[in-house]
Amino acid sequence: MLLAAGAGRRMGGPKALVELDGEPLVRRALRVLADGGCAPLVVVLGAASEEVRSRLPAGALPVVAPDWAEGMGASLRAGLQALDELDPRPDAAVVHLVDLPGVTAAAVARLAAQSAPEALVRAAYAGEPAHPVLIGRSHWAGVRSSAAGDAGARGYLAGHPDLSLLECGDLADPDDVDTPEQLARYRSG
């Protein structure tokens, strides 16, 4: 599941539409999820939803979070609700953010390999928790009920006894691109 609903105020527009190497970040992130073995590809939209939708690859399942402006929590709730309504329901969801161009398909595949209804696994970089996160189906209701504001699943994950960290620092870079300056550094890096 890709969270791509934000307005990108610090970026000057929705980050889903920002191009890197000639590809919108939304397509890049969905490609990483697909190449990492994830299916179906649910993408949560909000700001500029029609414009972002027009850039989605075939097969992506767009879900509009009507209350997307509330923050990442609203997007996460909408995406998990959509996954819960699929038939068949997936065992788990790899939750990825559109503004993480350094996350690789190899890191996603490492997380996805842990997929199970009870899974709760967070990518770590040098031991520090980050994204993406694998959330097993048995945790979806709890995550949805606690997701609020821009915290997403942070409150649910904090200190959860089932949470495990999976080192991905050898495969990916966890840094996000929230501003034009960060994007420029990423492009030159």
C-alpha positions in Angstrom: 0.0 0.0 0.0 1.4 3.4 -1.0 0.4 6.5 0.9 0.4 9.4 -1.6 -2.3 11.7 -0.5 -0.4 14.7 0.9 -0.4 18.2 -0.4 3.4 18.6 -0.1 3.2 22.1 1.3 7.0 22.3 1.9 7.6 20.8 -1.5 5.4 23.4 -3.2 2.9 20.7 -4.4 1.9 17.1 -4.0 5.1 14.9 -3.8 3.3 12.2 -5.7 3.7 14.4 -8.8 7.3 15.4 -8.3 9.5 13.9 -11.0 12.8 12.1 -10.3 14.8 10.9 -13.3 11.8 11.6 -15.5 9.4 9.5 -13.4 6.7 10.8 -11.0 7.5 9.7 -7.4 4.1 7.9 -7.3 5.0 5.7 -10.2 8.5 5.1 -8.8 7.2 4.0 -5.4 4.6 1.7 -7.0 7.3 0.2 -9.2 9.4 -0.5 -6.1 6.5 -2.2 -4.4 5.6 -4.3 -7.4 9.3 -5.2 -8.0 9.5 -6.1 -4.3 6.7 -8.7 -4.8 3.7 -6.7 -3.5 0.2 -7.2 -5.0 -2.3 -5.8 -5.2 -1.0 -2.3 -5.4 -3.3 0.0 -3.4 -2.4 3.7 -3.6 -4.1 6.2 -1.3 -4.8 9.6 -3.0 -5.9 12.9 -1.7 -4.5 16.2 -2.9 -4.7 16.6 -6.7 -6.2 13.1 -6.7 -7.3 13.2 -10.4 -3.9 14.4 -11.6 -2.1 11.8 -9.5 -4.6 9.1 -10.7 -3.7 10.0 -14.3 -0.1 9.0 -13.6 -0.8 5.6 -12.1 0.4 2.5 -13.9 -2.2 -0.1 -15.1 -3.3 -2.4 -12.3 -2.8 0.1 -9.5 -5.9 0.4 -7.3 -6.6 4.0 -6.3 -8.4 4.8 -3.1 -9.2 8.4 -2.3 -9.1 9.4 1.4 -11.8 12.0 1.7 -10.2 13.4 4.9 -6.7 13.2 3.6 -5.9 16.8 4.8 -6.1 15.5 8.4 -2.8 13.8 7.8 -1.2 10.4 7.3 -3.5 8.7 9.7 -6.5 9.4 7.5 -4.6 7.9 4.5 -3.6 4.9 6.4 -7.2 4.3 7.6 -8.5 4.6 4.1 -5.9 2.2 2.6 -6.3 -0.4 5.3 -10.1 -0.2 4.9 -9.8 -0.8 1.1 -7.4 -3.8 1.7 -9.9 -5.2 4.2 -12.6 -5.1 1.6 -10.7 -7.0 -1.1 -11.6 -10.5 -2.0 -9.4 -12.3 -1.2 -8.0 -10.2 1.6 -4.2 -10.1 1.7 -2.4 -11.6 4.7 -0.5 -8.3 5.2 0.3 -4.9 3.8 3.7 -3.4 3.1 3.0 0.3 3.9 5.3 2.6 1.9 5.4 6.4 1.6 5.6 8.3 -1.7 8.5 10.6 -0.6 11.1 7.8 0.1 12.9 7.5 -3.3 15.8 5.7 -1.6 13.7 2.7 -0.6 14.5 -0.2 -3.0 12.6 -3.2 -4.3 15.1 -5.4 -2.4 14.2 -3.8 0.9 10.5 -4.2 0.1 11.1 -7.9 -0.8 12.9 -8.4 2.5 9.9 -7.1 4.4 7.4 -8.9 2.2 9.1 -12.2 2.9 7.8 -11.9 6.5 4.2 -11.6 5.4 1.7 -13.3 7.6 -1.6 -12.2 9.2 0.2 -11.7 12.6 3.2 -9.9 11.2 4.3 -6.5 12.5 7.7 -5.7 11.0 9.3 -2.3 10.6 12.3 -1.6 8.4 15.3 -0.4 10.3 18.4 1.5 9.2 21.5 1.1 11.4 19.0 -0.2 14.1 16.7 2.9 13.8 13.1 2.1 12.9 11.8 3.7 9.7 9.8 2.8 6.6 8.4 0.7 5.0 6.3 -1.2 7.5 4.7 -4.6 7.2 1.3 -4.8 8.9 -0.4 -8.2 9.2 -4.1 -8.3 8.7 -4.7 -9.2 12.4 -3.3 -5.7 13.3 -5.3 -3.7 10.7 -8.3 -2.9 13.0 -6.0 -1.7 15.8 -3.9 0.4 13.5 -7.1 2.0 12.0 -8.5 2.8 15.4 -5.2 4.5 16.5 -4.2 6.2 13.3 -4.6 10.0 13.7 -3.0 13.1 12.4 0.4 12.8 10.8 1.5 10.0 13.2 0.1 7.2 11.0 0.7 3.9 12.8 3.4 5.3 15.1 1.3 5.1 18.2 0.2 1.5 17.5 3.8 0.4 16.7 5.4 2.2 19.7 6.3 -0.5 22.2 4.0 -3.1 20.6 5.1 -6.5 21.9 4.7 -8.1 18.4 6.8 -5.5 16.6 10.1 -6.6 15.2 12.7 -4.6 13.4 14.3 -5.9 10.1 17.6 -4.3 9.1 17.4 -2.8 5.6 20.3 -0.4 5.8 22.4 -2.6 3.5 19.7 -2.3 0.8 18.1 1.1 1.0 18.2 4.7 2.1 15.4 5.8 4.5 15.7 9.6 3.9 12.5 11.4 2.7 12.3 14.3 0.3 10.0 16.9 1.8 11.5 20.1 0.3 13.0 21.1 -3.1 16.4 21.4 -1.4 16.2 17.8 -0.1 15.2 16.6 -3.6 18.1 18.5 -5.2 20.5 16.9 -2.7 19.0 13.5 -3.5 19.4 14.1 -7.2 23.0 15.2 -6.8 23.9 12.5 -4.3 
